Amino acid sequence: MRPTKAIVHLDNIAENVRIIRQNLSVGTEMMAVVKANGYGHGAVPVAQAALKAGASWLGVALAEEGVQLRQAGITAPVLILGQSWDGQIALAVEHGLDLTVFDLDTLRLVETHAKAREMPASVHVKIDTGMGRVGMVPSQWNKDWLDALHNSQWLRWRGLMTHFAESDAPDAEFTRYQLSQFLDVIERTRMAGELPPYLHAANSAAALRYPGTHFNLVRVGIALYGGIVHPQLKPGLTWQSQIVYLKKVAAGTPIGYGRTYRTPKSMQIATIPVGYADGYRRDWSNRASVIINRQCYPVVGRVSMDQITVGLPLTAPVRVGDRVLLMGEQGACAMTAMDLAELAHTISYEVLVGIGSRVLRQWDPPF
Ligand SMILES: *Cc1c(COP(=O)(O)O)cnc(C)c1O
């Protein structure tokens, strides 16, 4: 079998859940966000590990992702974080998935589906306090909504939520502003009657940095997977491969497409079977390093679709079949999701989610 695989460390993910929960306010529950196949780590194994470690909710982007969790036998509450369309609302109702709503047409559609199936549907109302994406702005939150939510026999109003635009930024000011907007909405709602059981706002960065945003539920994604710089959180996966071919070349040998690298002296070139089709980005050409037998070596030449080339001194003690860490840590060498993200001018999220479906996932402990 192709040796290019991602070893998912379910123990690390469980440990990360415990570390995050230690930082939460008393009475705050944790939603493990497992959208996009658990940020590339496998939605079902991650969900089960996170629930076992103390998370009580799961978050997904799509109804279909929630159905996958239900089909695996997971009964925990699941919230669909984005907009849902007609067929997806039907799926959500059928499988008991909570829906995020922010327009009255969608709310009515949810009610129609719930009534048709005679199955109550749980909804969370989303307020846009400054993200500028989905969610109604605070001025749209009015009595029509409260009436629609309270007067329906088929709707269960379970949550009121917002989302931060820059809780990971050094400056707290905009997060503070968004929080104050959300607190206003909560206060207005309280005055008008009754609040839903869950109030939630915090993503990973806010959960770790701003206790005032915790309310009684936090929605944690990237921190579960160790994709955030933090002294205690551990990486969710190691991405690895093997040397498939090794050769000695003379000084001045061009390497790869476009001949962007020329060997400065006589050296060894190792070929590794991973490329941009696997999510090993072309931006890493002549920039990233890999780790072989506890040593760091540079990726030389362009990343191609299915292969990369690594430059090593003639004396480097390596052989065909040696393990190569593409993302991982060993000895004094580290190439983390954050390191790789920086080299590609992106964020750890995109790097992790970008690890292709062709890369075999192996869960440790086995799943
Ligand atoms: C993805 C998502 C999260 C999780 O964000 P992280 O930064 O990965 O913790 C939380 N809330 C919503 C609405 C999301 O879409």
The ligand as an ORCA input file, in Angstrom:
! r2SCAN-3c Opt
* xyz 0 1
  C     -15.995     26.260     12.240
  C     -16.761     26.993     13.257
  C     -16.324     27.033     14.595
  C     -14.999     26.440     15.033
  O     -13.978     27.384     14.805
  P     -12.473     27.113     15.267
  O     -11.784     28.403     15.014
  O     -11.965     26.007     14.418
  O     -12.532     26.739     16.698
  C     -17.133     27.655     15.517
  N     -18.283     28.238     15.158
  C     -18.728     28.242     13.879
  C     -20.001     28.927     13.550
  C     -17.969     27.632     12.903
  O     -18.413     27.641     11.631
*
